[in-house]
């Protein structure tokens, strides 16, 4: 009876190893897509300075816009 427990543990361990390998393979593909150097970088639509972005973020924080979604009911 104890050998059946070891078989179950071995199958579970093998399943976990296969799952981890599949996840790591997918992560490697995503990493390669992100770090691919041959693809052209898109040109920015309009050059915005860092100060402008900071000012917009500060304004959003200090003066939040009301929720534009309408509630039902």
C-alpha beads as a LAMMPS data file, in Angstrom:
LAMMPS data file: protein, C-alpha beads

73 atoms
72 bonds

1 atom types
1 bond types

-500.0 500.0 xlo xhi
-500.0 500.0 ylo yhi
-500.0 500.0 zlo zhi

Masses

1 110.0

Atoms # bond

1 1 1 0.000 0.000 0.000
2 1 1 2.838 2.436 0.697
3 1 1 4.241 2.036 -2.831
4 1 1 1.019 3.497 -4.184
5 1 1 1.579 6.629 -2.111
6 1 1 5.093 6.963 -3.549
7 1 1 3.748 6.563 -7.067
8 1 1 1.179 9.286 -6.390
9 1 1 3.876 11.579 -4.979
10 1 1 6.130 10.890 -7.990
11 1 1 3.297 11.674 -10.421
12 1 1 2.476 14.893 -8.603
13 1 1 6.141 15.927 -8.619
14 1 1 6.438 15.152 -12.330
15 1 1 3.326 17.193 -13.021
16 1 1 4.711 20.149 -11.096
17 1 1 8.017 19.932 -12.958
18 1 1 6.215 19.863 -16.315
19 1 1 4.043 22.808 -15.299
20 1 1 7.079 24.799 -14.169
21 1 1 8.915 23.991 -17.415
22 1 1 5.949 25.131 -19.500
23 1 1 5.660 28.380 -17.540
24 1 1 9.383 29.059 -17.850
25 1 1 9.267 28.399 -21.584
26 1 1 6.417 30.878 -21.971
27 1 1 8.266 33.413 -19.797
28 1 1 11.349 33.009 -21.976
29 1 1 9.317 33.725 -25.119
30 1 1 7.815 36.843 -23.547
31 1 1 11.252 37.993 -22.385
32 1 1 12.685 37.477 -25.867
33 1 1 9.810 39.455 -27.384
34 1 1 10.392 42.319 -24.968
35 1 1 14.160 42.454 -25.394
36 1 1 14.243 41.949 -29.169
37 1 1 16.573 44.587 -30.567
38 1 1 15.839 44.194 -34.281
39 1 1 12.346 45.642 -34.278
40 1 1 12.000 49.374 -34.948
41 1 1 10.874 51.596 -32.121
42 1 1 7.753 53.633 -32.839
43 1 1 8.262 57.370 -33.019
44 1 1 6.452 59.345 -30.315
45 1 1 3.369 61.206 -31.510
46 1 1 4.383 64.419 -29.813
47 1 1 7.440 65.044 -27.709
48 1 1 6.298 65.773 -24.172
49 1 1 8.723 66.948 -21.577
50 1 1 8.918 65.228 -18.213
51 1 1 7.782 68.431 -16.508
52 1 1 4.525 68.464 -18.450
53 1 1 3.804 64.859 -17.525
54 1 1 4.538 65.601 -13.891
55 1 1 2.236 68.624 -13.965
56 1 1 -0.592 66.573 -15.496
57 1 1 -0.173 63.823 -12.917
58 1 1 -0.151 66.354 -10.085
59 1 1 -3.295 68.025 -11.439
60 1 1 -5.070 64.663 -11.671
61 1 1 -4.106 63.963 -8.084
62 1 1 -5.087 67.369 -6.695
63 1 1 -8.227 67.862 -8.779
64 1 1 -9.774 64.464 -9.501
65 1 1 -12.393 64.360 -12.206
66 1 1 -15.862 63.156 -11.217
67 1 1 -16.733 59.651 -12.278
68 1 1 -17.951 59.830 -15.866
69 1 1 -19.762 56.507 -15.790
70 1 1 -23.445 56.678 -15.025
71 1 1 -24.765 54.452 -12.320
72 1 1 -27.796 52.360 -13.048
73 1 1 -30.650 52.817 -10.655

Bonds

1 1 1 2
2 1 2 3
3 1 3 4
4 1 4 5
5 1 5 6
6 1 6 7
7 1 7 8
8 1 8 9
9 1 9 10
10 1 10 11
11 1 11 12
12 1 12 13
13 1 13 14
14 1 14 15
15 1 15 16
16 1 16 17
17 1 17 18
18 1 18 19
19 1 19 20
20 1 20 21
21 1 21 22
22 1 22 23
23 1 23 24
24 1 24 25
25 1 25 26
26 1 26 27
27 1 27 28
28 1 28 29
29 1 29 30
30 1 30 31
31 1 31 32
32 1 32 33
33 1 33 34
34 1 34 35
35 1 35 36
36 1 36 37
37 1 37 38
38 1 38 39
39 1 39 40
40 1 40 41
41 1 41 42
42 1 42 43
43 1 43 44
44 1 44 45
45 1 45 46
46 1 46 47
47 1 47 48
48 1 48 49
49 1 49 50
50 1 50 51
51 1 51 52
52 1 52 53
53 1 53 54
54 1 54 55
55 1 55 56
56 1 56 57
57 1 57 58
58 1 58 59
59 1 59 60
60 1 60 61
61 1 61 62
62 1 62 63
63 1 63 64
64 1 64 65
65 1 65 66
66 1 66 67
67 1 67 68
68 1 68 69
69 1 69 70
70 1 70 71
71 1 71 72
72 1 72 73
